[in-house]
Amino acid sequence: MAKLIHSMIRVRDEAASLAFYERAFGLTVADRLVFDDFTLIYLSNAEQDFELELTVNRDRDRPYELGDGYGHLAVSVGDIEAEHARFEREGLAPLPVKQLALGDRVVGRFFFVVDPDGYRIEVLQSGAPGRFL
């Protein structure tokens, strides 16, 4: 059976992206592969095996166009309110916490944050019943 191992996004400012992902999600550099024209940086933390791959193209002088096909990355946390407050203290500008319900059934509590390149990340409350939790 297949196992998801990483997701890749392109970033312009390596230092800003590394700082954001470490402050927001505790992701640190697991590996760095430097090629002539680009660098691949794999980020991870002790919570899982899945990695986020940052691709830094050296000749890029303008922001990437995310288009209308990209949705978001998602992470789960144990206490959505505490994480939201921490994101605010860190100056990460999280959007307000929202609740998703299907009729009377709450299926998710979450907020979004945007990284330095405009990628949206959904931060979901873990542990509660429902498809998204």
Backbone hydrogen bonds, N-H to C=O, Kabsch-Sander energy under -0.5 kcal/mol:
donor,donor_aa,acceptor,acceptor_aa,energy
7,S,51,E,-1.6
9,I,53,E,-2.4
11,V,55,T,-2.4
14,E,12,R,-0.8
17,S,13,D,-2.5
18,L,14,E,-2.8
19,A,15,A,-2.3
20,F,16,A,-2.4
21,Y,17,S,-2.6
22,E,18,L,-1.8
23,R,19,A,-2.6
24,A,20,F,-3.2
25,F,21,Y,-1.6
26,G,22,E,-1.7
27,L,21,Y,-1.9
28,T,44,S,-2.7
30,A,42,Y,-3.8
31,D,42,Y,-1.3
33,L,40,L,-3.0
34,V,32,R,-0.6
35,F,33,L,-0.6
35,F,38,F,-2.8
39,T,56,V,-1.9
40,L,33,L,-2.6
41,I,39,T,-0.5
41,I,54,L,-2.6
42,Y,31,D,-2.9
43,L,41,I,-0.5
43,L,52,L,-2.8
44,S,28,T,-2.2
48,Q,45,N,-1.1
51,E,5,I,-2.4
52,L,43,L,-2.0
53,E,7,S,-3.3
53,E,51,E,-0.6
54,L,41,I,-3.3
54,L,52,L,-0.6
55,T,9,I,-2.5
55,T,53,E,-0.5
56,V,39,T,-2.7
56,V,54,L,-0.6
57,N,55,T,-0.7
58,R,37,D,-2.4
58,R,56,V,-0.5
60,R,57,N,-1.4
61,D,59,D,-0.5
66,L,64,Y,-0.7
70,Y,66,L,-0.8
73,L,120,R,-1.8
75,V,122,E,-2.7
77,V,124,L,-2.7
83,E,79,D,-2.4
84,H,80,I,-2.4
85,A,81,E,-2.3
86,R,82,A,-2.3
87,F,83,E,-2.8
88,E,84,H,-2.1
89,R,85,A,-2.4
90,E,86,R,-2.3
91,G,88,E,-1.4
92,L,87,F,-2.6
95,L,112,F,-3.1
98,K,110,F,-3.7
100,L,108,G,-3.3
101,A,99,Q,-0.5
102,L,105,R,-3.0
103,G,101,A,-0.6
105,R,102,L,-1.7
106,V,104,D,-0.6
107,V,100,L,-2.7
107,V,105,R,-0.5
108,G,100,L,-1.4
110,F,98,K,-2.4
111,F,123,V,-1.7
113,V,121,I,-2.0
115,D,119,Y,-2.6
118,G,115,D,-2.1
121,I,113,V,-2.8
122,E,73,L,-3.1
123,V,111,F,-3.4
123,V,121,I,-0.5
124,L,75,V,-3.1
124,L,122,E,-0.6
125,Q,109,R,-2.8
126,S,77,V,-3.0
127,G,133,L,-1.4
132,F,107,V,-0.9
133,L,130,G,-0.9
